[in-house]
């Protein structure tokens, strides 16, 4: 188990990219037992496999949520269900879109800390789409293709904009498990901003091609998060 003191030392001694998978810290000295990971768009729960392996080596109980990517309400319900099954202090981690789920579900009393990995972090009731439009459009946006109400990244866009800093074979593996998202998912608004009441960490991806890095910096600063800078693109790893 990792306590607060060990985690602080880890932050001081290790680069952010290496620290991210090990953000399992209690906020009042109590050992964290559980880490819940939530993937965002263009992925499924298996995108966290490398992170899961690292956390399990620390003897932590790790669960990767299978985000349904249908509506915000259904995604929140599934995340909340997984959190409710945890026994004791839990760190909730979300990548990209799933920062919204971290903000909404993170008010659960068992959640001791929140981790946003290059993630959305709107205020309660805020229109995230409007906020994002106040920044330059990210390159990945042009690569989204729709089949009816279901959207996904084209193979070229996925390999270039979403998994471009991974080994080619690993990137293709992740493309193979990409799950479609529903248009309705993008219209939901959070009703909570758990980062206002829970210790929060934000990993800014300085070369992100799905959320503009300046937007990430703005959200991290606004929530008062401890910032963990990643020098390259952030994906669930």
NORQUIQUI-V271402 format. One record per helix or strand. SS is the DSSP state (H for helix, E for strand). FROM is the first residue (numbers start at 1). TO is the last residue. If there is no record, write none. Layout:
BEGIN
SS FROM TO
SS FROM TO
END
This chain:
BEGIN
H 4 13
H 16 22
E 34 38
H 45 57
E 61 65
H 72 84
E 90 95
H 96 105
E 111 117
H 128 132
H 139 143
E 144 147
E 150 153
H 155 162
H 168 176
E 181 182
H 183 187
H 194 196
E 199 205
H 213 223
E 226 230
END
